[in-house]
Amino acid sequence: MSLPKVVLITGCSVGGIGGALCEEYARSGCIVYASDRDINTLENLEPTGDIRKVQLDVTNTTNVDAVVKTIIDAEGRIDILVNNAGVLAVGPVLDVGLNEVKSAFDINLFSILRLTQAVVPYMAASSAPVTKGLVVNMGSITAILPLPWGGIYAATKAAVRSISEVMHMEFAPLGVKVLLVEPGAIKSNISKNYAPRFSLPASSLYQDYKDQIAGRVHVSQKAGATDTRAFARAIVKASGISSSSTATKGSLEWKPQRYLSAGKNSTVIWLMSWLPKSIALHFLWRSVGKPPKSRN
């Protein structure tokens, strides 16, 4: 008899993409391990199915290894790893402190390596005949075309794109699939969580641009941002799971996608990436970076 797929998701606080992913994977019949650095943020997850809550600091290798082992001991496997944990990093590249840069890379990129290195060997050892496991990495459409005042964040996500493409090649002989998700503007808590920590230094050379820089913190949460739950459903479907029946079928029928781009402005950014780079960057600077009074 086929068993339900076991899913480990990072960054699962309620109100964010991770929380919605937990609820939608569970709704589809999966056993979901919802994780976050602060387990209290998981208290109000909607009970849509089998959701088990664990404390996980994605920047702590010892903690990562211990949590993965706990799940393996309990379930015997992890079928899907969703590397969703992430943070913003906003500001001119001249002003973003190196400690913030390191933290952004630690959470947005290095955590993917920590979790993947801990989980994929177990996936590869699975007796499943074809698809043995799936790694879902959360990137960003800004990896394709970065926006002014978000260079550090875009750099972390460009690295996620590169590492995901290499994983796709290197994991193929192991029977492990990789799904790279590059969202546009999705409703979440990422801006709300980051805003209290943001300030433009008094010494910044960009005081005339302070309103545009501050606005970059909330740009993904403006009117028209894609509904979080709808986006989560798209990821679950791209994982090859669209109902409780496919969540428990054997690996021969499990065919996840390799890439998903969705959300407000994702198509526009993708189309702009085909323009000559100088034209695309000029347009982005005039429409997003410069103060309105100097755009004429």
C-alpha positions as CSV (number, residue, x, y, z in Angstrom):
1,M,0.0,0.0,0.0
2,S,1.3,3.4,-0.9
3,L,2.1,5.8,1.9
4,P,1.4,9.6,2.1
5,K,4.3,11.8,1.2
6,V,6.3,13.3,4.0
7,V,7.0,17.0,3.5
8,L,9.5,19.2,5.5
9,I,9.0,22.9,5.0
10,T,11.1,25.7,6.5
11,G,10.0,29.2,7.4
12,C,6.3,28.3,8.2
13,S,5.1,31.3,10.2
14,V,1.3,31.9,9.9
15,G,0.5,34.6,7.3
16,G,3.4,33.8,5.1
17,I,4.0,31.6,2.1
18,G,5.4,28.8,4.3
19,G,2.3,28.7,6.5
20,A,0.1,28.5,3.4
21,L,2.3,25.7,2.0
22,C,1.9,23.7,5.1
23,E,-1.9,23.9,5.0
24,E,-2.1,23.2,1.3
25,Y,0.3,20.2,1.3
26,A,-1.6,18.8,4.3
27,R,-4.9,19.4,2.5
28,S,-3.6,17.3,-0.3
29,G,-3.0,14.4,2.0
30,C,0.7,14.7,2.8
31,I,2.2,14.4,6.3
32,V,3.7,17.9,6.8
33,Y,6.5,18.9,9.2
34,A,6.1,22.6,9.6
35,S,9.2,24.3,11.0
36,D,10.3,27.7,12.1
37,R,13.0,29.2,14.3
38,D,10.2,30.3,16.7
39,I,7.8,27.4,17.1
40,N,5.2,29.8,18.6
41,T,4.6,31.3,15.2
42,L,3.2,28.0,14.1
43,E,0.4,27.9,16.7
44,N,-2.4,29.2,14.5
45,L,-1.8,27.1,11.4
46,E,-5.1,26.0,10.0
47,P,-5.7,22.3,10.8
48,T,-6.2,21.2,7.2
49,G,-4.6,17.8,7.7
50,D,-1.6,16.1,9.3
51,I,0.6,19.0,10.3
52,R,3.4,18.4,12.9
53,K,5.3,21.4,14.3
54,V,9.0,21.4,14.9
55,Q,11.5,24.1,16.0
56,L,14.2,24.6,13.4
57,D,16.9,27.2,13.1
58,V,18.0,26.9,9.4
59,T,21.3,28.7,10.3
60,N,22.3,26.0,12.8
61,T,23.7,22.9,11.2
62,T,23.5,20.9,14.4
63,N,19.8,21.8,14.8
64,V,19.1,21.0,11.2
65,D,20.8,17.5,11.4
66,A,18.9,16.7,14.6
67,V,15.5,17.7,13.2
68,V,16.1,15.7,10.0
69,K,17.1,12.6,12.0
70,T,14.0,13.0,14.2
71,I,11.8,13.0,11.1
72,I,13.6,10.0,9.6
73,D,13.4,8.1,12.8
74,A,9.6,8.8,13.0
75,E,8.6,8.4,9.3
76,G,11.5,6.5,7.7
77,R,11.8,9.1,4.9
78,I,11.4,12.7,3.7
79,D,9.8,12.8,0.3
80,I,9.7,16.5,-0.3
81,L,11.9,19.2,1.2
82,V,10.7,22.8,0.7
83,N,13.4,25.4,1.3
84,N,11.1,28.3,1.9
85,A,12.8,30.3,4.8
86,G,14.0,33.7,3.6
87,V,14.6,37.3,4.6
88,L,14.7,40.7,2.8
89,A,17.8,42.8,2.5
90,V,17.0,46.3,1.3
91,G,19.2,49.4,0.7
92,P,21.9,50.8,-1.6
93,V,24.8,48.4,-2.0
94,L,27.0,51.2,-0.5
95,D,24.9,51.2,2.7
96,V,23.9,47.6,3.5
97,G,26.1,46.4,6.4
98,L,28.2,43.3,5.8
99,N,26.6,41.6,8.8
100,E,23.2,42.0,7.2
101,V,24.7,40.7,3.9
102,K,26.1,37.6,5.6
103,S,22.8,37.0,7.4
104,A,20.8,37.3,4.2
105,F,23.1,34.8,2.4
106,D,23.0,32.5,5.5
107,I,19.2,32.3,5.5
108,N,18.4,32.6,1.8
109,L,21.2,30.4,0.4
110,F,23.3,28.6,3.0
111,S,20.2,27.2,4.7
112,I,19.3,25.5,1.4
113,L,22.7,23.8,1.4
114,R,22.3,22.8,5.1
115,L,18.9,21.2,4.6
116,T,19.7,19.7,1.2
117,Q,22.9,18.1,2.4
118,A,21.1,16.7,5.4
119,V,18.0,15.4,3.5
120,V,19.0,14.3,0.0
121,P,21.2,11.3,1.1
122,Y,18.1,9.8,2.7
123,M,16.1,10.5,-0.4
124,A,18.8,8.9,-2.6
125,A,18.7,5.7,-0.4
126,S,14.9,5.3,-1.0
127,S,13.7,2.1,-2.7
128,A,11.4,4.1,-4.9
129,P,12.0,3.0,-8.5
130,V,11.9,6.4,-10.3
131,T,11.5,9.6,-8.4
132,K,13.0,9.2,-5.0
133,G,12.4,12.7,-3.7
134,L,11.9,16.3,-4.5
135,V,13.7,19.5,-3.4
136,V,11.8,22.7,-3.8
137,N,13.9,25.9,-3.6
138,M,12.3,29.3,-3.2
139,G,14.0,31.8,-5.4
140,S,12.7,35.2,-6.7
141,I,12.0,36.8,-10.1
142,T,14.5,39.4,-9.1
143,A,17.2,36.7,-9.8
144,I,16.4,37.3,-13.5
145,L,16.3,41.1,-13.4
146,P,17.2,42.8,-10.1
147,L,15.5,46.0,-8.9
148,P,17.3,49.1,-7.5
149,W,17.7,49.1,-3.8
150,G,17.4,45.4,-3.6
151,G,20.7,44.3,-4.9
152,I,21.7,42.1,-1.9
153,Y,18.4,40.3,-1.8
154,A,18.6,39.7,-5.6
155,A,22.1,38.4,-5.3
156,T,21.0,35.8,-2.8
157,K,18.2,34.7,-5.1
158,A,20.5,34.7,-8.1
159,A,22.7,32.3,-6.2
160,V,19.6,30.1,-5.4
161,R,18.8,30.0,-9.1
162,S,22.4,28.9,-10.0
163,I,22.6,26.3,-7.2
164,S,19.2,24.9,-8.1
165,E,20.2,24.4,-11.7
166,V,23.3,22.6,-10.7
167,M,21.3,20.5,-8.2
168,H,18.9,19.5,-11.1
169,M,21.9,18.1,-13.0
170,E,23.8,16.5,-10.1
171,F,20.7,15.0,-8.4
172,A,19.3,13.4,-11.6
173,P,21.5,10.2,-11.3
174,L,20.2,9.9,-7.7
175,G,16.6,10.0,-8.7
176,V,16.0,13.2,-6.8
177,K,14.1,16.0,-8.6
178,V,14.5,19.8,-8.1
179,L,11.8,22.4,-8.4
180,L,12.9,26.1,-8.6
181,V,10.1,28.5,-7.7
182,E,10.7,32.2,-8.7
183,P,7.7,34.3,-7.5
184,G,6.8,37.8,-8.3
185,A,4.8,39.8,-5.8
186,I,3.1,37.5,-3.3
187,K,1.1,38.5,-0.2
188,S,3.2,37.5,2.9
189,N,4.8,38.8,6.1
190,I,8.3,39.2,4.7
191,S,8.1,43.0,4.4
192,K,6.3,43.4,7.7
193,N,8.9,41.3,9.5
194,Y,11.8,43.3,7.9
195,A,10.5,46.9,8.1
196,P,11.3,47.5,11.8
197,R,14.9,46.7,11.1
198,F,15.3,49.0,8.1
199,S,16.7,52.5,8.2
200,L,18.8,54.5,5.8
201,P,22.1,55.6,7.4
202,A,22.4,59.4,8.0
203,S,25.7,59.2,6.1
204,S,24.1,57.7,3.0
205,L,24.8,59.4,-0.3
206,Y,21.2,58.6,-1.3
207,Q,19.2,60.9,1.0
208,D,17.3,62.3,-2.0
209,Y,16.1,58.7,-2.7
210,K,15.0,57.8,0.8
211,D,11.3,57.5,-0.1
212,Q,12.0,55.2,-3.0
213,I,14.4,53.1,-0.9
214,A,11.9,52.8,2.0
215,G,9.2,51.9,-0.6
216,R,11.3,49.0,-1.8
217,V,10.7,47.3,1.5
218,H,7.0,47.0,0.8
219,V,7.0,46.8,-3.0
220,S,6.0,43.2,-3.1
221,Q,3.0,43.8,-0.8
222,K,1.3,46.6,-2.8
223,A,-2.3,46.3,-4.1
224,G,-2.6,43.5,-6.6
225,A,-0.1,41.2,-5.0
226,T,-1.0,37.5,-5.6
227,D,-3.0,35.7,-2.9
228,T,-0.8,33.6,-0.7
229,R,-3.0,30.6,-0.7
230,A,-3.4,30.6,-4.5
231,F,0.4,30.7,-4.8
232,A,0.8,27.9,-2.4
233,R,-1.7,25.7,-4.3
234,A,0.3,26.4,-7.5
235,I,3.5,25.1,-5.8
236,V,1.8,22.0,-4.5
237,K,0.5,21.3,-8.0
238,A,4.0,21.9,-9.5
239,S,5.3,19.4,-6.9
240,G,3.3,16.8,-8.8
241,I,0.6,16.7,-6.0
242,S,-2.8,18.0,-6.8
243,S,-5.1,15.9,-4.7
244,S,-5.1,13.4,-1.8
245,S,-4.9,10.6,-4.3
246,T,-1.7,11.8,-6.0
247,A,-0.2,12.5,-2.6
248,T,-0.2,8.8,-1.9
249,K,0.4,7.3,-5.3
250,G,3.7,5.5,-6.1
251,S,6.7,7.2,-7.5
252,L,6.1,5.9,-11.0
253,E,3.2,8.5,-11.3
254,W,5.0,11.3,-9.4
255,K,6.2,13.8,-12.0
256,P,7.0,17.2,-10.4
257,Q,7.9,20.2,-12.6
258,R,11.3,21.7,-12.8
259,Y,10.4,25.4,-12.7
260,L,7.6,27.6,-11.6
261,S,7.2,31.4,-11.9
262,A,4.0,32.9,-10.7
263,G,2.7,36.1,-9.0
264,K,2.2,39.7,-9.8
265,N,4.8,41.2,-12.2
266,S,6.6,37.8,-12.8
267,T,5.6,37.7,-16.4
268,V,6.5,41.4,-17.0
269,I,10.0,40.9,-15.4
270,W,10.5,37.7,-17.4
271,L,9.6,39.5,-20.7
272,M,11.8,42.5,-19.8
273,S,14.7,40.1,-19.3
274,W,14.7,39.5,-23.0
275,L,15.3,43.1,-23.8
276,P,18.9,44.4,-24.3
277,K,20.2,44.6,-20.7
278,S,21.0,48.4,-21.0
279,I,17.3,49.1,-22.0
280,A,15.9,46.9,-19.2
281,L,18.1,48.4,-16.5
282,H,17.4,51.9,-17.7
283,F,13.6,51.3,-17.5
284,L,13.9,49.8,-14.1
285,W,15.9,52.7,-12.8
286,R,13.5,55.3,-14.2
287,S,10.4,53.5,-13.0
288,V,11.5,52.2,-9.6
289,G,14.8,53.8,-8.5
290,K,14.6,57.5,-9.3
291,P,12.5,60.1,-7.4
292,P,9.3,61.1,-9.4
293,K,10.5,64.7,-9.8
294,S,13.6,63.5,-11.7
295,R,12.0,61.0,-14.0
296,N,11.0,63.4,-16.7
